[in-house]
Amino acid sequence: MSATESPSVAAGKAAAGAGPERGPARRPVAARRPRFSKAHMKEWAWGYAMIAPLFLGLSLFYLWPIVQSAYFSFTSWGVFGGRQWVGLKNYSSFMSDPQLPRAAWNTVKYSLIVLVGIPLSIVFAALMNQVSGKYASLYRILYFIPVVTMPAAVAMIWRWLYNGDYGLINYLLSLIGIHGPHWVSDDRYTVWAMGLVGIWSSLGYNMIIFAAGLKNIPRQYYEASSLDGAGRVRQFFSITLPLLSPSIFFVSVLSVIGGLQMFDMVLLMLGKANPALAGSKTIAYLFYEDAFVTGNQGLAAAIAVVLTLVLLVLTALQFRLQKRWVHYG
């Protein structure tokens, strides 16, 4: 104890273990838990056991078919089975197919037409959110019915509506003096007709997504902008559209994927004997012809691989554009 310290201060230091002869007390270092202890191994085992069913399902029904198709795309199949390695011959045959340019253009055109349904879905979702009471559920059900209806039934109904001789659409056009064309028998109109059906059938699903996104936007933003003098149009472009961008991005990705895979409408609405079929084929329809009509499994696998790669590139591009939109928005 120094001369200037009181007995109480010296006793306090001694009790704290910080006397003049001893340094400050060190905290005891906790023993490190072994990285591969039994507890860790048990946790990992239970974790992998929980995800094992999902992983096995994905591997069996998704990953393995993709790998198998990629392998088959480099082979040639005989009429009675058996395959032979041919390298890039199937890809070369697909790229030199005279039907490819028209089929690719029809696929792109259909995808672009379906994307037009996104702003329509936003408008209808905004209007549906204004409806309250018992009629709100009724409207949601009516708009969502096309989503759960079988594609074959949808195609048959619209095929009758589009009929050039006795269809309801041409009949309504004749009432105002317009002679309607043969919508599903002329390849100048078939893709447009199928695109309208695609918009109609996806409208209900898109509206549900956008209606949920609109409800998540705080009303305080609109009230504050109204006090600043912002009108409905300014509120839509400055508040609704930026805050609805995640929903728009999600719907646009699904719309592009669905548009590039369009096949059922071509087969069901047009039929194999339709004279407009040759000019209305899509890339997915070329895959169907090679896989199930001509039996060229290797070429069909090559078409599937190319279509998958195109989908991956477009989806990655959409992710990139969405990030820039959010960053600069």
C-alpha positions as CSV (number, residue, x, y, z in Angstrom):
1,M,0.0,0.0,0.0
2,S,1.4,3.4,-0.9
3,A,1.6,6.3,1.4
4,T,-1.2,8.2,-0.3
5,E,-3.7,5.3,-0.4
6,S,-6.3,4.9,2.3
7,P,-6.8,1.5,3.9
8,S,-10.3,1.2,2.3
9,V,-8.9,1.8,-1.3
10,A,-6.1,-0.7,-0.7
11,A,-8.6,-3.3,0.6
12,G,-10.9,-2.7,-2.5
13,K,-8.0,-3.3,-4.8
14,A,-7.0,-6.4,-3.0
15,A,-10.5,-7.7,-3.2
16,A,-10.7,-7.0,-6.9
17,G,-7.4,-8.7,-7.5
18,A,-5.8,-5.5,-8.8
19,G,-3.1,-4.8,-6.1
20,P,0.1,-2.9,-6.9
21,E,2.1,-6.1,-7.3
22,R,-0.5,-7.8,-9.6
23,G,-1.7,-6.6,-13.0
24,P,-5.3,-6.3,-14.1
25,A,-7.3,-9.6,-13.9
26,R,-7.7,-11.5,-17.2
27,R,-10.9,-13.1,-18.2
28,P,-10.8,-16.8,-18.5
29,V,-10.6,-17.9,-22.1
30,A,-13.5,-20.2,-22.9
31,A,-12.5,-23.5,-24.3
32,R,-13.0,-23.7,-28.0
33,R,-15.6,-26.2,-29.2
34,P,-14.1,-28.8,-31.5
35,R,-15.1,-28.1,-35.1
36,F,-16.1,-31.7,-35.7
37,S,-17.5,-32.6,-32.3
38,K,-20.2,-35.2,-31.8
39,A,-22.7,-32.4,-31.2
40,H,-21.9,-30.8,-34.6
41,M,-22.0,-34.1,-36.4
42,K,-25.4,-34.9,-34.8
43,E,-26.8,-31.5,-35.9
44,W,-25.5,-32.0,-39.5
45,A,-26.9,-35.5,-39.6
46,W,-30.4,-34.2,-38.6
47,G,-30.2,-31.3,-41.0
48,Y,-29.3,-33.5,-44.0
49,A,-31.9,-36.0,-43.0
50,M,-34.6,-33.3,-43.1
51,I,-33.6,-32.1,-46.6
52,A,-32.9,-35.6,-48.0
53,P,-36.4,-36.3,-49.3
54,L,-36.6,-32.9,-51.1
55,F,-33.0,-33.4,-52.5
56,L,-33.8,-36.9,-53.7
57,G,-37.0,-35.7,-55.3
58,L,-35.3,-32.8,-57.1
59,S,-32.4,-35.1,-58.2
60,L,-34.7,-37.8,-59.5
61,F,-37.3,-35.7,-61.3
62,Y,-35.3,-32.6,-62.2
63,L,-31.5,-32.8,-62.1
64,W,-31.1,-36.3,-63.5
65,P,-33.5,-35.7,-66.5
66,I,-31.5,-32.5,-67.3
67,V,-28.2,-34.4,-67.2
68,Q,-29.7,-37.2,-69.2
69,S,-31.1,-34.9,-71.9
70,A,-27.8,-33.1,-72.2
71,Y,-26.1,-36.5,-72.8
72,F,-28.8,-37.6,-75.3
73,S,-28.4,-34.4,-77.3
74,F,-25.0,-35.7,-78.4
75,T,-26.4,-39.1,-79.6
76,S,-28.4,-40.4,-82.5
77,W,-31.2,-42.9,-81.8
78,G,-32.3,-45.7,-84.0
79,V,-35.9,-46.6,-84.9
80,F,-35.9,-49.6,-82.7
81,G,-33.8,-48.2,-79.9
82,G,-30.0,-48.0,-79.4
83,R,-28.0,-44.8,-79.6
84,Q,-24.7,-43.7,-81.1
85,W,-22.5,-40.8,-80.2
86,V,-22.6,-38.1,-82.9
87,G,-21.1,-35.1,-81.1
88,L,-22.5,-31.7,-82.2
89,K,-24.4,-33.1,-85.2
90,N,-27.8,-32.6,-83.6
91,Y,-27.1,-29.0,-82.7
92,S,-25.9,-28.3,-86.2
93,S,-29.1,-29.9,-87.7
94,F,-31.2,-27.8,-85.4
95,M,-29.5,-24.6,-86.3
96,S,-29.8,-25.3,-90.0
97,D,-33.4,-26.3,-89.8
98,P,-35.4,-24.1,-92.2
99,Q,-38.3,-24.1,-89.8
100,L,-36.2,-22.5,-87.0
101,P,-36.3,-18.8,-87.9
102,R,-40.1,-18.8,-88.2
103,A,-40.5,-20.9,-85.1
104,A,-38.1,-18.7,-83.1
105,W,-39.9,-15.5,-84.3
106,N,-43.3,-17.0,-83.3
107,T,-42.0,-17.9,-79.9
108,V,-40.6,-14.4,-79.3
109,K,-43.7,-12.7,-80.6
110,Y,-46.0,-14.8,-78.4
111,S,-43.8,-14.0,-75.3
112,L,-43.9,-10.3,-76.1
113,I,-47.7,-10.4,-76.5
114,V,-48.1,-12.1,-73.1
115,L,-45.9,-9.5,-71.5
116,V,-48.5,-6.9,-72.5
117,G,-50.8,-8.5,-70.0
118,I,-48.7,-7.4,-67.1
119,P,-49.8,-3.7,-67.2
120,L,-53.4,-4.9,-67.7
121,S,-53.1,-7.1,-64.7
122,I,-51.8,-4.2,-62.6
123,V,-54.8,-2.0,-63.6
124,F,-57.3,-4.8,-62.9
125,A,-55.6,-5.5,-59.6
126,A,-55.8,-1.9,-58.5
127,L,-59.5,-1.8,-59.5
128,M,-60.2,-5.0,-57.6
129,N,-58.6,-3.6,-54.5
130,Q,-61.1,-0.8,-54.6
131,V,-64.0,-3.4,-54.3
132,S,-64.9,-4.4,-50.7
133,G,-67.6,-6.5,-49.2
134,K,-69.0,-9.8,-50.5
135,Y,-68.4,-8.9,-54.1
136,A,-64.6,-8.8,-53.7
137,S,-64.3,-12.6,-53.3
138,L,-66.7,-13.2,-56.2
139,Y,-64.6,-11.0,-58.5
140,R,-61.4,-12.8,-57.5
141,I,-63.0,-16.2,-58.2
142,L,-64.2,-15.1,-61.6
143,Y,-60.9,-13.8,-62.6
144,F,-59.0,-16.8,-61.3
145,I,-61.2,-19.5,-63.0
146,P,-59.2,-19.5,-66.3
147,V,-56.0,-20.3,-64.3
148,V,-57.4,-23.5,-62.9
149,T,-59.2,-24.5,-66.1
150,M,-57.7,-27.3,-68.1
151,P,-55.7,-26.0,-71.1
152,A,-57.6,-28.4,-73.4
153,A,-60.9,-27.0,-72.4
154,V,-59.6,-23.4,-72.8
155,A,-58.3,-24.2,-76.3
156,M,-61.5,-25.8,-77.4
157,I,-63.6,-22.9,-76.2
158,W,-61.4,-20.3,-77.9
159,R,-61.2,-22.3,-81.0
160,W,-64.9,-22.1,-81.3
161,L,-64.9,-18.4,-80.5
162,Y,-62.2,-17.8,-83.2
163,N,-64.0,-19.8,-85.9
164,G,-64.1,-17.8,-89.0
165,D,-67.5,-19.0,-90.2
166,Y,-69.7,-19.2,-87.1
167,G,-67.5,-18.0,-84.3
168,L,-68.9,-15.5,-81.7
169,I,-66.1,-13.0,-82.3
170,N,-66.7,-12.7,-86.0
171,Y,-70.4,-12.5,-85.4
172,L,-70.0,-9.5,-83.0
173,L,-67.7,-7.9,-85.5
174,S,-70.3,-8.3,-88.3
175,L,-72.8,-6.3,-86.2
176,I,-70.6,-3.2,-86.7
177,G,-69.8,-4.0,-90.3
178,I,-66.4,-5.7,-89.9
179,H,-65.7,-8.9,-91.7
180,G,-63.6,-10.9,-89.3
181,P,-60.7,-13.1,-90.6
182,H,-60.1,-16.8,-90.1
183,W,-58.3,-16.4,-86.8
184,V,-57.0,-20.0,-86.4
185,S,-56.7,-20.9,-90.1
186,D,-54.5,-18.0,-91.3
187,D,-50.9,-17.9,-90.0
188,R,-51.0,-14.1,-90.1
189,Y,-53.4,-14.1,-87.2
190,T,-52.8,-17.4,-85.3
191,V,-50.0,-16.1,-83.0
192,W,-51.9,-13.0,-82.2
193,A,-55.0,-15.0,-81.4
194,M,-53.0,-17.4,-79.2
195,G,-51.3,-14.5,-77.5
196,L,-54.7,-13.0,-76.5
197,V,-55.7,-16.4,-75.1
198,G,-52.4,-16.4,-73.1
199,I,-53.2,-12.9,-71.7
200,W,-56.7,-14.0,-70.7
201,S,-55.6,-17.2,-69.1
202,S,-52.8,-15.6,-67.0
203,L,-54.7,-12.5,-66.0
204,G,-56.2,-14.0,-62.9
205,Y,-52.9,-15.3,-61.5
206,N,-51.1,-12.1,-62.2
207,M,-53.8,-10.1,-60.5
208,I,-53.5,-12.1,-57.3
209,I,-49.8,-11.4,-57.2
210,F,-50.2,-7.7,-57.9
211,A,-53.2,-7.3,-55.5
212,A,-51.0,-8.7,-52.7
213,G,-48.2,-6.4,-53.6
214,L,-50.5,-3.4,-53.7
215,K,-51.9,-4.2,-50.2
216,N,-48.3,-4.2,-48.8
217,I,-47.7,-0.5,-49.9
218,P,-48.3,1.7,-46.9
219,R,-51.2,4.2,-47.3
220,Q,-49.1,6.9,-45.6
221,Y,-47.1,7.3,-48.8
222,Y,-50.2,8.2,-50.8
223,E,-51.5,10.5,-48.1
224,A,-48.2,12.4,-47.8
225,S,-48.0,12.7,-51.6
226,S,-51.5,14.0,-51.8
227,L,-50.6,16.8,-49.3
228,D,-47.8,17.7,-51.6
229,G,-50.2,18.0,-54.5
230,A,-49.3,14.7,-56.3
231,G,-52.1,13.4,-58.5
232,R,-53.1,9.8,-59.2
233,V,-50.8,9.5,-62.2
234,R,-47.8,10.9,-60.3
235,Q,-48.5,8.6,-57.4
236,F,-48.6,5.6,-59.7
237,F,-45.2,6.3,-61.3
238,S,-43.5,7.6,-58.1
239,I,-45.0,5.3,-55.5
240,T,-46.9,2.3,-56.8
241,L,-44.6,1.3,-59.7
242,P,-41.3,1.4,-57.7
243,L,-42.7,-0.4,-54.7
244,L,-44.5,-2.9,-56.9
245,S,-41.2,-3.7,-58.8
246,P,-40.6,-7.1,-56.9
247,S,-44.0,-8.4,-58.0
248,I,-43.6,-7.1,-61.5
249,F,-40.2,-8.8,-61.7
250,F,-41.6,-12.1,-60.5
251,V,-44.5,-12.0,-62.9
252,S,-42.3,-11.0,-65.9
253,V,-40.0,-13.9,-65.2
254,L,-42.8,-16.4,-65.1
255,S,-44.4,-14.8,-68.2
256,V,-41.2,-15.1,-70.3
257,I,-40.6,-18.7,-69.2
258,G,-44.2,-19.6,-70.0
259,G,-44.1,-17.8,-73.4
260,L,-40.9,-19.6,-74.5
261,Q,-42.4,-22.9,-73.6
262,M,-45.7,-22.3,-75.5
263,F,-46.9,-25.6,-77.1
264,D,-50.3,-26.7,-76.0
265,M,-52.2,-23.8,-77.7
266,V,-50.5,-24.6,-81.0
267,L,-51.4,-28.3,-80.8
268,L,-55.0,-27.9,-79.4
269,M,-56.2,-24.7,-81.1
270,L,-54.8,-25.4,-84.5
271,G,-54.6,-29.1,-84.9
272,K,-52.3,-31.1,-87.1
273,A,-54.4,-30.8,-90.2
274,N,-54.6,-27.0,-90.0
275,P,-53.1,-25.2,-93.1
276,A,-51.8,-22.5,-90.8
277,L,-49.8,-24.9,-88.6
278,A,-46.6,-24.7,-90.8
279,G,-46.4,-20.9,-90.2
280,S,-47.4,-21.0,-86.5
281,K,-45.0,-23.5,-85.0
282,T,-42.9,-22.6,-82.0
283,I,-39.6,-24.0,-80.7
284,A,-41.4,-26.2,-78.2
285,Y,-43.6,-27.5,-81.0
286,L,-40.4,-28.4,-83.0
287,F,-39.3,-30.4,-79.9
288,Y,-42.6,-32.2,-79.9
289,E,-42.4,-33.1,-83.5
290,D,-38.8,-34.5,-83.3
291,A,-39.5,-36.3,-80.0
292,F,-42.9,-37.9,-80.6
293,V,-43.7,-37.7,-84.3
294,T,-40.4,-38.4,-86.2
295,G,-38.8,-40.2,-83.2
296,N,-35.5,-38.3,-83.5
297,Q,-34.8,-38.3,-79.8
298,G,-31.3,-36.9,-80.1
299,L,-32.4,-33.8,-82.0
300,A,-35.3,-33.3,-79.6
301,A,-32.9,-33.4,-76.7
302,A,-30.7,-30.8,-78.4
303,I,-33.7,-28.5,-78.9
304,A,-34.5,-28.9,-75.2
305,V,-31.0,-28.1,-74.1
306,V,-30.9,-25.0,-76.3
307,L,-34.3,-23.8,-75.0
308,T,-33.1,-24.4,-71.4
309,L,-30.0,-22.3,-72.0
310,V,-32.0,-19.5,-73.6
311,L,-34.3,-19.5,-70.5
312,L,-31.3,-19.4,-68.2
313,V,-29.7,-16.5,-70.1
314,L,-33.0,-14.5,-70.2
315,T,-33.7,-15.1,-66.6
316,A,-30.2,-14.0,-65.6
317,L,-30.6,-10.9,-67.7
318,Q,-33.9,-10.1,-66.0
319,F,-32.3,-10.5,-62.6
320,R,-29.5,-8.1,-63.8
321,L,-32.0,-5.5,-65.0
322,Q,-34.1,-5.8,-61.9
323,K,-31.1,-5.0,-59.7
324,R,-30.2,-2.0,-61.8
325,W,-33.8,-0.8,-61.6
326,V,-33.9,-1.1,-57.8
327,H,-30.4,0.5,-57.5
328,Y,-31.1,3.5,-59.7
329,G,-34.8,3.8,-58.8
